[in-house]
Amino acid sequence: MSKQRTVIVTGGAGGLGYAISKKFVAQNDFVFVADLNQEAAEKAASELGENARGIALDVTNEESVQAVIQSIIDERRYIEVLVNNAGLQHRAPVDEFPLEKWDLLISVMLTGVFLMTKHVFPFMKEKEFGRIVNISSVHGKMASPEKVAYVAAKHGVIGVTSVTSIEGAPFNITVNSILPGPVRTPLLQRQLDDLMEVGKTEQEALETILYPRQSMNRLILPEEVASGVVYLSANEASGISGEHLSISGGM
Ligand SMILES: NC(=O)c1ccc[n+]([C@@H]2O[C@H](COP(=O)([O-])OP(=O)(O)OC[C@H]3O[C@@H](n4cnc5c(N)ncnc54)[C@H](O)[C@@H]3O)[C@@H](O)[C@H]2O)c1
């Protein structure tokens, strides 16, 4: 079995974050399940066993980011893999979109990716090794109505990935993004529930917002996204950087 690596998964207590954490643990890595919701992070980690630890993290807060990264370095001496996954959604037409929701979505999904990368980078540079995977979305390359902040943040993640992959290259740090399609997690379920509240069946809601644009005509499994993350984080994926991989069932 290969050497155990230290992994941070932000938003690790959520639907995708948990599946990603589980796959790393299954291959004997040590995972910090880092989440705004400390209780959920600790619960997730205890389900994952002795190679997972729950930790409170607010990716929008530079002090929290620095403190968490330093405490992990103090304990484990190194961070080999960072998965920037924390996220949330808010839907409203642009002319009704509340500024505080815009600020929140941008700060969690764009500023958060920047801050985590900024503070992990020096340790990865020093060791001349690192793997960073940023969870963007199919909305990193396309648009849907009523998702102005989400789409802007996810397009931004593509930009952060591209810049940091260039800066990381001399230090054997690879940076890639993954663009998941629709995955049944609490984040997606809330959107389906909203559509069902206005009278659509779940099937109609899916067909309205997803299927016309997706060739496989099905939801993606969290494990399918997690497999892509683990692949891009592998030591063997040393030649892959600055890529934006869609795991969307053909969107
Ligand atoms: N579910 C989908 O269909 C889908 C599709 C494409 C992309 N994504 C992306 O995948 C990622 C995970 O989404 P999910 O569907 O698992 O959502 P989720 O709501 O299940 O989980 C998101 C997690 O992020 C955490 N979080 C929120 N704000 C945070 C902060 N400031 N600091 C740290 N953690 C914070 C939440 O507590 C939660 O545990 C998100 O970036 C999302 O945009 C999801």
The ligand as an SDF file (V2000), in Angstrom:
LIG
                    3D

 44 48  0  0  0  0  0  0  0  0999 V2000
  -24.8660   18.7060   -5.9070 N   0  0  0  0  0  0  0  0  0  0  0  0
  -24.6760   19.0550   -7.1560 C   0  0  0  0  0  0  0  0  0  0  0  0
  -25.4720   18.7710   -8.0470 O   0  0  0  0  0  0  0  0  0  0  0  0
  -23.4230   19.8290   -7.5320 C   0  0  0  0  0  0  0  0  0  0  0  0
  -23.1550   20.0260   -8.8880 C   0  0  0  0  0  0  0  0  0  0  0  0
  -22.0290   20.7310   -9.2550 C   0  0  0  0  0  0  0  0  0  0  0  0
  -21.1680   21.2340   -8.2920 C   0  0  0  0  0  0  0  0  0  0  0  0
  -21.4450   21.0380   -6.9770 N   0  0  0  0  0  0  0  0  0  0  0  0
  -20.5040   21.5910   -6.0120 C   0  0  0  0  0  0  0  0  0  0  0  0
  -20.0400   20.5830   -5.1390 O   0  0  0  0  0  0  0  0  0  0  0  0
  -19.6860   21.1700   -3.8840 C   0  0  0  0  0  0  0  0  0  0  0  0
  -20.3460   20.3880   -2.7570 C   0  0  0  0  0  0  0  0  0  0  0  0
  -21.7560   20.5260   -2.8980 O   0  0  0  0  0  0  0  0  0  0  0  0
  -22.8140   19.5060   -2.2570 P   0  0  0  0  0  0  0  0  0  0  0  0
  -23.8080   19.2580   -3.3030 O   0  0  0  0  0  0  0  0  0  0  0  0
  -22.1030   18.3860   -1.5940 O   0  0  0  0  0  0  0  0  0  0  0  0
  -23.4830   20.4940   -1.1690 O   0  0  0  0  0  0  0  0  0  0  0  0
  -23.8720   20.2650    0.3600 P   0  0  0  0  0  0  0  0  0  0  0  0
  -24.7910   21.3970    0.7050 O   0  0  0  0  0  0  0  0  0  0  0  0
  -24.3020   18.8680    0.5930 O   0  0  0  0  0  0  0  0  0  0  0  0
  -22.4510   20.4520    1.1200 O   0  0  0  0  0  0  0  0  0  0  0  0
  -21.7770   21.6690    1.1550 C   0  0  0  0  0  0  0  0  0  0  0  0
  -20.9640   21.7220    2.4370 C   0  0  0  0  0  0  0  0  0  0  0  0
  -20.2020   22.9590    2.4370 O   0  0  0  0  0  0  0  0  0  0  0  0
  -20.2000   23.4280    3.7860 C   0  0  0  0  0  0  0  0  0  0  0  0
  -19.9130   24.8570    3.8230 N   0  0  0  0  0  0  0  0  0  0  0  0
  -20.7330   25.8880    3.4670 C   0  0  0  0  0  0  0  0  0  0  0  0
  -20.1360   27.0630    3.7150 N   0  0  0  0  0  0  0  0  0  0  0  0
  -18.9060   26.7920    4.2230 C   0  0  0  0  0  0  0  0  0  0  0  0
  -17.8260   27.6000    4.6870 C   0  0  0  0  0  0  0  0  0  0  0  0
  -17.9060   28.9430    4.7020 N   0  0  0  0  0  0  0  0  0  0  0  0
  -16.6990   26.9810    5.1220 N   0  0  0  0  0  0  0  0  0  0  0  0
  -16.6280   25.6270    5.1490 C   0  0  0  0  0  0  0  0  0  0  0  0
  -17.6260   24.8030    4.7450 N   0  0  0  0  0  0  0  0  0  0  0  0
  -18.7600   25.3970    4.2930 C   0  0  0  0  0  0  0  0  0  0  0  0
  -21.6010   23.0910    4.3050 C   0  0  0  0  0  0  0  0  0  0  0  0
  -21.6500   23.1160    5.7230 O   0  0  0  0  0  0  0  0  0  0  0  0
  -21.8270   21.7270    3.7010 C   0  0  0  0  0  0  0  0  0  0  0  0
  -21.4210   20.6750    4.5710 O   0  0  0  0  0  0  0  0  0  0  0  0
  -20.1220   22.6290   -3.9450 C   0  0  0  0  0  0  0  0  0  0  0  0
  -19.0070   23.4550   -4.2590 O   0  0  0  0  0  0  0  0  0  0  0  0
  -21.1260   22.6390   -5.0860 C   0  0  0  0  0  0  0  0  0  0  0  0
  -21.2260   23.8930   -5.6980 O   0  0  0  0  0  0  0  0  0  0  0  0
  -22.5510   20.3340   -6.5670 C   0  0  0  0  0  0  0  0  0  0  0  0
  1  2  1  0
  2  3  2  0
  2  4  1  0
  4  5  1  0
  4 44  2  0
  5  6  2  0
  6  7  1  0
  7  8  2  0
  8  9  1  0
  8 44  1  0
  9 10  1  0
  9 42  1  0
 10 11  1  0
 11 12  1  0
 11 40  1  0
 12 13  1  0
 13 14  1  0
 14 15  2  0
 14 16  1  0
 14 17  1  0
 17 18  1  0
 18 19  2  0
 18 20  1  0
 18 21  1  0
 21 22  1  0
 22 23  1  0
 23 24  1  0
 23 38  1  0
 24 25  1  0
 25 26  1  0
 25 36  1  0
 26 27  1  0
 26 35  1  0
 27 28  2  0
 28 29  1  0
 29 30  1  0
 29 35  2  0
 30 31  1  0
 30 32  2  0
 32 33  1  0
 33 34  2  0
 34 35  1  0
 36 37  1  0
 36 38  1  0
 38 39  1  0
 40 41  1  0
 40 42  1  0
 42 43  1  0
M  CHG  2   8   1  16  -1
M  END
$$$$
